[in-house]
């Protein structure tokens, strides 16, 4: 599929490489990361899981506005991505890995901003309004939610911009304004305001429909995420008397896939908005045995004791790229679950943490690469550890 932005945009550096080669390279990267640790030698790898869609798979977009002033007083508006290591922006409003639901809206957005003369934020001069656009698609419902990030609380012509977008794109069922004037690369702040529509987007992962809010983490490839959640349940082989713990639970996807098969499950997540969605998801699914707490995962052992969960027998962890902290790993290991399933987005930190858990008495039983982001070098992985009987 031809990319309209290649080679100016480097977000998909593997475009043009045959997919079988991409998948093999990702598995090799995962194998190499684990091979650094002698205790992980001979890790039992399973065949990598390829994405069903190689383009149009990405259910979310995070793009930056860039304005260029054209004499005498006109502003040209670009919506794109940063080139690596720079603040130079390459256009990406027609990105071919974005889901087809997102592309029409993302093409219209910079055009309407330019027509309305809404000032784009200038990073050097620290003035202007619009900074970023985040769009999410529900492939199940055919809906899109848009979050506009602004350096000012009242961007000019915002209401008219949203009205024009809604008229042109009926799939846009909700929009938000996030006010973030801080310097740095953090896109969202806690100040997120609903402009129209529902506060959460519903998407189907496997047999479960889950909601998420604009600042909650959701996997970018719905089909591959669904396969990961199904794999987690299969590998853990839950029993009706199991007590499960889900660390970095996000909106509750892993916990709620386990809930029908265990006695109790506790999800722990530091981000309060994600926990709010997880609680709403449990309520919608009538998962009365699923509980979610907004707290650092390092407090997991204390939370288990406070809630009287008893012995944790299963655990799932899905940490950010940096992996588990030393305190988080200690908390997990102190609970001595029978099986631990680790979902990772970074092979190096995965390997580090697996080696530490093996040193704590666990055996590495299964490892599998999942291709969450085709056309990129990104590797997602799932690993199962078990405590010998």
BELZI-V175281 format. One record per residue. RES is the residue in three letters. OMEGA is omega in whole degrees, 0 to 359 (* if undefined). BURIAL is # if it has 9 or more other C-alpha atoms within 8 Angstrom, else .. D_CENTER is the distance of its C-alpha to the mean C-alpha in Angstrom with 1 decimal. Layout:
BEGIN
RES OMEGA BURIAL D_CENTER
RES OMEGA BURIAL D_CENTER
END
This chain:
BEGIN
UNK 182 . 24.9
UNK 178 . 26.0
UNK 181 . 23.6
UNK 184 . 25.3
UNK 180 # 23.8
UNK 6 . 24.6
UNK 183 . 25.7
UNK 177 . 25.2
UNK 182 # 21.4
UNK 180 # 20.1
UNK 181 . 16.4
UNK 188 . 17.3
UNK 183 . 20.1
UNK 173 # 20.7
UNK 181 . 21.8
UNK 177 . 25.2
UNK 179 . 24.9
UNK 188 . 25.7
UNK 178 . 22.8
UNK 178 . 24.6
UNK 177 . 25.0
UNK 183 # 21.2
UNK 179 # 20.5
UNK 180 . 23.4
UNK 180 . 22.4
UNK 177 # 19.0
UNK 179 # 20.9
UNK 178 . 23.5
UNK 179 # 21.0
UNK 179 # 19.8
UNK 181 . 23.5
UNK 180 . 24.6
UNK 180 # 22.3
UNK 183 # 23.6
UNK 178 # 27.1
UNK 186 . 27.3
UNK 182 # 27.9
UNK 182 . 31.2
UNK 181 . 30.2
UNK 180 # 27.5
UNK 180 . 30.0
UNK 179 . 30.3
UNK 184 # 26.8
UNK 182 . 26.8
UNK 172 . 24.4
UNK 183 . 23.8
UNK 181 . 23.5
UNK 180 # 20.1
UNK 179 . 18.2
UNK 179 . 18.0
UNK 176 # 15.9
UNK 179 . 18.2
UNK 180 . 17.5
UNK 175 # 17.9
UNK 178 # 17.7
UNK 184 # 16.3
UNK 192 # 13.4
UNK 185 # 10.5
UNK 180 # 9.9
UNK 179 # 8.9
UNK 174 # 10.9
UNK 187 # 11.4
UNK 182 # 15.1
UNK 173 # 17.9
UNK 173 # 21.4
UNK 181 # 24.4
UNK 175 # 27.9
UNK 185 . 31.2
UNK 181 . 34.4
UNK 181 . 37.1
UNK 4 . 40.7
UNK 186 . 42.2
UNK 181 . 39.4
UNK 179 . 36.7
UNK 173 # 33.0
UNK 188 # 31.1
UNK 178 # 27.4
UNK 174 # 24.7
UNK 186 # 21.0
UNK 182 # 19.2
UNK 176 # 17.4
UNK 169 # 18.9
UNK 186 # 20.9
UNK 175 . 20.1
UNK 182 . 22.1
UNK 170 . 23.4
UNK 172 . 23.1
UNK 186 . 24.5
UNK 175 # 22.5
UNK 181 # 22.5
UNK 179 # 22.3
UNK 182 # 19.3
UNK 176 # 19.9
UNK 186 # 20.9
UNK 184 # 18.2
UNK 174 # 18.8
UNK 174 # 15.3
UNK 178 # 14.2
UNK 180 # 15.0
UNK 177 . 18.7
UNK 185 # 18.0
UNK 192 # 16.5
UNK 181 # 19.2
UNK 179 # 22.3
UNK 182 # 20.9
UNK 175 # 19.5
UNK 182 # 23.0
UNK 189 # 24.8
UNK 181 # 23.1
UNK 179 # 24.7
UNK 181 # 27.9
UNK 176 # 28.2
UNK 179 # 27.4
UNK 180 # 30.1
UNK 182 . 32.6
UNK 179 . 32.2
UNK 178 . 32.5
UNK 185 # 29.6
UNK 176 # 29.5
UNK 183 # 26.6
UNK 176 # 25.8
UNK 185 # 27.7
UNK 183 . 26.1
UNK 182 . 29.5
UNK 180 . 31.7
UNK 172 . 29.2
UNK 185 . 30.1
UNK 187 # 28.9
UNK 191 # 26.2
UNK 182 # 23.1
UNK 185 # 20.6
UNK 171 # 17.2
UNK 176 # 16.0
UNK 180 # 12.6
UNK 177 # 12.8
UNK 180 # 11.0
UNK 167 # 12.9
UNK 180 # 13.9
UNK 181 # 15.4
UNK 186 . 17.4
UNK 180 . 19.0
UNK 183 # 19.2
UNK 177 # 18.0
UNK 171 # 16.2
UNK 183 # 15.3
UNK 174 # 16.0
UNK 176 # 15.6
UNK 180 # 18.2
UNK 184 # 18.3
UNK 175 # 21.9
UNK 180 # 24.1
UNK 185 # 26.6
UNK 182 . 26.6
UNK 178 . 28.6
UNK 179 # 27.9
UNK 175 . 31.0
UNK 181 . 31.0
UNK 181 # 27.5
UNK 180 . 28.9
UNK 177 . 30.5
UNK 181 # 27.4
UNK 180 # 25.5
UNK 179 . 28.6
UNK 180 # 29.0
UNK 180 # 25.4
UNK 179 # 25.8
UNK 184 . 29.2
UNK 187 . 28.0
UNK 181 # 24.8
UNK 177 . 25.2
UNK 178 # 21.7
UNK 186 # 20.6
UNK 176 # 20.9
UNK 175 # 19.5
UNK 185 # 19.2
UNK 169 # 18.6
UNK 173 # 20.0
UNK 179 # 18.4
UNK 182 # 21.3
UNK 180 # 20.5
UNK 185 . 23.6
UNK 175 . 22.7
UNK 178 . 23.1
UNK 187 . 20.5
UNK 178 . 17.0
UNK 187 . 15.1
UNK 186 . 14.1
UNK 170 # 14.1
UNK 177 # 16.8
UNK 183 . 17.6
UNK 180 . 20.0
UNK 187 # 18.3
UNK 178 . 21.0
UNK 178 # 21.0
UNK 174 . 23.3
UNK 175 . 23.6
UNK 182 . 22.3
UNK 183 . 20.3
UNK 183 . 18.0
UNK 180 # 15.3
UNK 180 # 14.0
UNK 178 # 14.8
UNK 181 # 13.3
UNK 174 # 14.8
UNK 186 # 13.3
UNK 180 # 16.5
UNK 183 . 19.1
UNK 173 . 17.1
UNK 186 # 16.2
UNK 177 # 13.6
UNK 173 # 13.2
UNK 178 # 10.7
UNK 190 # 11.8
UNK 184 . 11.1
UNK 179 . 10.0
UNK 180 # 7.9
UNK 173 . 4.3
UNK 178 . 3.7
UNK 189 . 3.7
UNK 182 # 5.5
UNK 188 # 8.8
UNK 183 # 10.2
UNK 181 # 13.2
UNK 176 # 12.0
UNK 178 # 9.7
UNK 178 # 12.9
UNK 178 # 14.9
UNK 182 # 13.2
UNK 177 # 13.8
UNK 178 # 17.3
UNK 179 . 17.9
UNK 181 # 17.1
UNK 180 # 19.7
UNK 184 . 22.1
UNK 181 . 22.1
UNK 179 # 22.4
UNK 185 . 25.2
UNK 176 # 25.2
UNK 186 . 28.6
UNK 178 . 29.7
UNK 181 . 30.8
UNK 169 # 27.6
UNK 187 # 25.9
UNK 177 # 22.1
UNK 179 # 19.9
UNK 180 # 16.1
UNK 191 # 14.9
UNK 190 # 11.6
UNK 181 # 11.6
UNK 182 # 9.0
UNK 172 # 10.4
UNK 187 # 12.6
UNK 182 # 11.6
UNK 181 # 13.3
UNK 184 # 16.0
UNK 171 # 17.0
UNK 178 # 17.3
UNK 190 # 19.7
UNK 182 # 21.5
UNK 189 . 24.1
UNK 182 . 25.2
UNK 179 # 25.7
UNK 180 # 27.8
UNK 175 # 25.3
UNK 178 # 21.7
UNK 175 # 20.4
UNK 181 # 16.8
UNK 184 # 16.4
UNK 182 # 13.8
UNK 185 # 14.9
UNK 187 # 13.1
UNK 181 . 15.6
UNK 176 # 14.0
UNK 179 # 11.4
UNK 176 # 14.6
UNK 177 # 16.4
UNK 179 # 14.2
UNK 179 # 14.6
UNK 178 # 18.3
UNK 179 # 18.6
UNK 178 # 17.0
UNK 179 # 19.5
UNK 181 # 22.2
UNK 183 . 21.6
UNK 181 . 21.6
UNK 179 . 24.6
UNK 184 # 23.1
UNK 179 . 25.7
UNK 179 . 25.2
UNK 181 # 21.6
UNK 182 # 21.3
UNK 184 # 18.6
UNK 174 # 19.3
UNK 183 # 17.9
UNK 173 # 19.0
UNK 181 # 18.3
UNK 178 # 17.8
UNK 180 # 21.0
UNK 187 # 22.9
UNK 184 # 22.1
UNK 179 # 25.6
UNK 180 . 27.2
UNK 177 . 25.1
UNK 181 # 26.0
UNK 182 # 29.6
UNK 183 . 29.7
UNK 176 . 28.5
UNK 182 . 31.0
UNK 184 # 28.6
UNK 184 . 31.0
UNK 175 . 30.0
UNK 182 # 26.4
UNK 178 # 26.7
UNK 176 # 23.1
UNK 171 # 20.0
UNK 178 # 16.3
UNK 179 # 14.2
UNK 188 # 10.5
UNK 172 # 10.8
UNK 187 . 9.3
UNK 183 . 11.0
UNK 178 . 14.3
UNK 180 # 14.6
UNK 171 # 16.8
UNK 178 . 19.4
UNK 180 . 23.0
UNK 178 . 23.4
UNK 178 # 20.4
UNK 177 # 21.7
UNK 181 . 25.1
UNK 179 # 24.1
UNK 183 # 22.5
UNK 182 # 25.6
UNK 180 . 28.0
UNK 177 # 27.0
UNK 176 # 28.0
UNK 181 # 26.0
UNK 178 # 27.5
UNK 177 # 24.3
UNK 175 # 21.0
UNK 185 # 18.0
UNK 174 # 15.6
UNK 188 # 12.2
UNK 173 # 11.5
UNK 179 # 9.8
UNK 183 # 13.2
UNK 184 # 16.5
UNK 179 # 18.6
UNK 173 # 17.3
UNK 181 # 17.0
UNK 178 # 20.6
UNK 184 # 21.7
UNK 177 # 20.5
UNK 179 # 21.8
UNK 179 # 25.1
UNK 179 . 25.3
UNK 175 # 24.8
UNK 178 # 27.4
UNK 178 . 29.7
UNK 175 . 29.4
UNK 179 . 30.8
UNK 174 # 28.0
UNK 179 # 28.3
UNK 187 # 25.6
UNK 183 # 26.0
UNK 176 # 23.4
UNK 178 # 20.8
UNK 174 # 19.0
UNK 175 # 16.8
UNK 181 # 14.3
UNK 179 # 13.7
UNK 187 # 10.2
UNK 175 # 11.2
UNK 182 # 15.0
UNK 177 # 17.2
UNK 178 # 15.4
UNK 183 # 16.3
UNK 178 # 12.8
UNK 170 # 13.4
UNK 182 # 11.4
UNK 174 # 14.0
UNK 179 # 15.4
UNK 178 # 18.5
UNK 174 # 21.0
UNK 179 # 23.6
UNK 176 # 26.7
UNK 182 # 29.4
UNK 181 . 32.7
UNK * . 35.0
END
